[in-house]
Amino acid sequence: MSAELRWSLSTVVFALFVIVTYSLIAVTH
């Protein structure tokens, strides 16, 4: 697995995590 692929994958996972977190915050407030 190349470093670039690992980096982009980590970025996508982090972005999804942030989106889900903000969605949960928006729903619960």
URHUDA-V974735 format. One record per residue. BURIAL is # if it has 24 or more other C-alpha atoms within 12 Angstrom, else .. Layout:
((BURIAL) (BURIAL))
This chain:
((.) (.) (.) (.) (.) (.) (.) (.) (.) (.) (.) (.) (.) (.) (.) (.) (.) (.) (.) (.) (.) (.) (.) (.) (.) (.) (.) (.) (.))
